[in-house]
Amino acid sequence: MSNSSTVGGDGTLYYKQNLQRSCCPHYTMRLEASAFKSRRDQRKALNRWNKFILGPEYIRRAAYLCPRTREEKKHRKCNFDLLAAVHEAEYSNVKRPVDPKTKKLLEPAHRFEVNLEGDSISQAKFELFLKYQTKVHKEDVSKWQQKDFKRFLCSGMKRSPADPKSTEKKLGSWHQCYRLDGKLIAVAVLDLMPSGVSSVYIFYDPDYEQWEFGKLSALREIALAIEVSYRYYYMGYYIHSCQKMRYKGSFRPQYILDPESNTWDPLDGELATKLDERPYVSLSHDRRLAAQDTPEPAENDATEADAEINDEEVSLFDLHMPGVLSLEEVKALDLDHWLLLVHGSFVHMIDLVGWETMPLDNPQSVKGIIAELAAALGPDLIKESAVVLFD
């Protein structure tokens, strides 16, 4: 999927939340990697980690054996180089001169390695995931089986190129694996798209919680977006009322996807103020009401309307869900020639028996199901996709 910013996903399951009817709306967020401006706390977290990896003895001896020039020291003090800092403590980048005292190579305190690997399942990943879910999220260990973990985080988009060592631009679902002294301590689940690095999930060994892996992984993923020209970095969902997610908003400049217009608004000023006041905000909606001089519907009116809706019996079009095409907008699409995969062969929807007479607004009919899918995906994805219903 070349553009999945308007839908969310776990593994091969994609979904679109109705933000207007949610108690805690999940907003899609992104930043342009090349415009990223680091904050002091983010730089501090990365520098602390690098010092932990290298160790005080290595740092002291390396300063003597491999001294920096005066210009290098001045530049380092006055400038923060994200790409250099992210890779500084990786074992392959650590300088290891011969120590005259020991006649041996100078070694850091720890061997730190980060590799981008396929999103395949392994026992080490599963055990780390269980430890994280039970210790950090307080979940019961019985909730997760290997098949659930595989569906959730190990069966995403098709990868290309297939070889992780290839120098070609990587696309699809990948695991960025962090290893310390040979032990897997963190896994960042990433979807790599032509124009974006999307953070799906991060799980880590709770024994290393003090090192702020949320910040460390985000900085590394921003660096990846810059290095390989993915352009945008998507930090997953943002829930303004969730304190654990507030750190995401500190990676600036951050933008939030408007749930109704699918345009991007900066997460500051007007938007941030309104999110403090109410859970659901669409600036395009507010501006439209202001232009029409129309008051916002009372909250109790919306609640009463929701109570009359039975999700199992009504069409998606009756919900007036933000970001979903209306029935009239779907009627304007060429659904007749949307591809359908049937037993290994592609046909058009219009080739289905009875297609032309099926009601578009009946959620129980094939045409109604297709219409709702089109409304959620939008016209661009329809042109790039095919539907599988019967295989």
Beta strands, then each sheet from edge to edge (+ up, - down):
strand 1: 8-10
strand 2: 13-15
strand 3: 27-32
strand 4: 98-99
strand 5: 104-105
strand 6: 112-118
strand 7: 172-180
strand 8: 183-193
strand 9: 196-204
strand 10: 232-238
strand 11: 255-257
strand 12: 264-266
strand 13: 339-342
strand 14: 345-348
strand 15: 386-388
sheet 1: 1+ 2-
sheet 2: 6+ 7- 8+ 9- 10- 3+ 11- 12+
sheet 3: 4+ 5-
sheet 4: 14+ 13- 15-
end
